[in-house]
């Protein structure tokens, strides 16, 4: 019935900063970008080569998302990568701090966490 995820929506506090993070740092391409005057809001569709997308929104006055302590609801967004060390080095060179690498006790796969400019938890999971 379900075929996969089409997109994940992210609301940011600073649109230019977050747009640069997702495109320049993480490598998403811009599919479409629109300023919605009636809402004083941007909506930017960002894509990865496999068709995965993020809808990046800006809404004036949106409240901060609590990330700590962990709460109910969507916990984090995980990206699959082929070489974890290579991606960590790329992020580090772009000024993004990653947590120490951990091993998934059930799959034996390596992973780490980092954050977007608004503190949204993001994960890298080695395939």
QUIKAPE-V805727 format. One record per backbone hydrogen bond with DSSP energy under -1.0 kcal/mol. NH is the residue of the N-H (numbers start at 1). CO is the residue of the C=O. If there is no record, write none. Layout:
NH CO
NH CO
This chain:
8 53
10 55
12 57
18 14
19 15
20 16
21 17
22 18
23 19
24 20
25 20
26 21
28 22
29 47
31 45
32 45
34 43
36 41
39 36
41 36
43 34
44 56
45 32
46 54
47 29
48 52
51 48
54 46
55 8
56 44
57 10
58 42
62 59
77 121
79 123
81 125
87 83
88 84
89 85
90 86
91 87
92 88
93 89
95 92
96 91
99 113
102 111
104 109
108 104
111 102
112 124
114 122
116 120
119 116
122 114
123 77
124 112
125 79
126 110
127 81
